[in-house]
Amino acid sequence: MLAKLKEKIKSYENDIITASVIILVGLISFGLGRLSVLLGKKEPIRIETAPAAVSEVGAPTFGAPTSDKYVASQQGAKYHFPWCPGAQSIKEENKIWFSSKEEAEKAGYKPAANCKGL
């Protein structure tokens, strides 16, 4: 029985190879088509730049006099720019204003680590 099957396969060998190639090409094409649909649905990357929050001309002072550029707390040991998170958490009645870094350092204050640019 096995010998008969081998003979039939040999007689149709070219047809079997052709059919196998057609089926494989079809499956590969289908797979590539599905893959291109899955990969093609990605959202494009958008880079958005926000306008500068602080400009050199008009830096926010949060109610401070315009000549004062640095703020510290009466109980603290660090000085900040007025727009830094540490400065915003200081109560108004506890704020001390300085017009220069040197003035703040003379008073015994050190620059705050979380305030960039100091």
C-alpha positions in Angstrom: 0.0 0.0 0.0 2.8 2.4 0.8 4.5 1.6 -2.5 1.3 2.4 -4.4 1.1 5.8 -2.6 4.7 6.6 -3.5 4.0 5.8 -7.2 0.9 8.0 -7.3 2.9 10.9 -5.6 5.7 10.5 -8.1 3.3 10.6 -11.1 1.8 13.9 -9.7 5.1 15.3 -8.4 5.2 18.4 -10.6 1.5 19.2 -9.9 2.0 18.8 -6.1 5.1 21.2 -6.2 3.2 23.7 -8.3 0.1 23.6 -5.9 2.4 23.9 -2.9 4.1 26.9 -4.3 0.8 28.6 -5.1 -0.5 27.9 -1.6 2.7 29.2 0.1 2.7 32.4 -2.0 -0.9 33.0 -1.1 -0.4 32.5 2.6 2.7 34.7 2.6 0.8 37.4 0.7 -2.1 37.2 3.1 0.3 37.5 6.1 2.2 40.5 4.7 -1.1 42.2 3.9 -2.3 41.7 7.5 1.0 42.9 8.8 0.9 46.1 6.7 -2.6 46.9 8.0 -1.5 46.4 11.6 1.6 48.5 11.2 0.0 51.2 9.1 -2.5 52.3 11.8 0.1 53.9 14.0 -0.6 57.6 14.8 2.1 60.0 13.4 4.3 61.5 16.0 3.6 65.2 16.5 6.1 67.5 18.2 4.4 70.5 19.7 6.4 73.3 21.3 4.7 75.5 23.9 5.5 79.2 24.0 8.1 80.1 26.6 6.4 80.4 30.0 9.0 83.0 31.1 10.4 85.6 28.9 13.4 87.7 29.7 11.5 91.0 29.3 8.5 90.2 31.5 9.3 87.5 34.0 6.4 86.9 36.4 6.9 88.3 39.8 3.6 87.3 41.5 2.9 90.6 43.1 6.5 91.4 44.0 8.1 94.7 43.3 9.7 94.8 39.9 13.2 95.5 41.2 13.2 92.3 43.4 14.3 89.2 41.5 14.8 86.6 44.3 12.6 85.5 47.1 13.3 83.5 50.3 11.3 82.5 53.4 11.9 84.1 56.8 12.2 80.6 58.3 14.0 79.0 55.4 17.6 78.8 54.2 17.2 78.8 50.4 16.4 81.6 47.9 14.4 81.1 44.7 13.2 82.8 41.6 9.6 84.0 42.1 8.2 81.4 39.6 9.9 78.4 41.1 7.7 75.8 43.0 9.5 76.4 46.3 8.8 80.2 46.1 5.2 79.7 45.3 4.7 77.6 48.4 5.9 80.5 50.7 3.2 82.5 52.3 3.1 86.2 51.4 3.7 87.4 54.9 6.9 85.1 55.2 8.5 86.3 51.9 11.7 88.2 51.9 12.7 89.8 48.6 16.3 90.4 47.3 17.4 92.2 44.1 20.5 90.1 43.5 22.0 86.7 44.3 24.8 88.4 46.2 22.3 90.2 48.5 20.5 86.9 49.2 23.8 85.1 49.9 25.0 87.9 52.1 21.9 87.4 54.2 22.9 83.8 54.7 20.6 82.1 52.1 21.8 79.4 49.6 20.3 78.8 46.1 17.5 76.3 46.0 18.3 73.0 44.2 14.9 72.6 42.6 15.0 76.1 41.0 16.8 75.9 37.6 19.1 78.7 36.7 20.3 79.6 40.2 
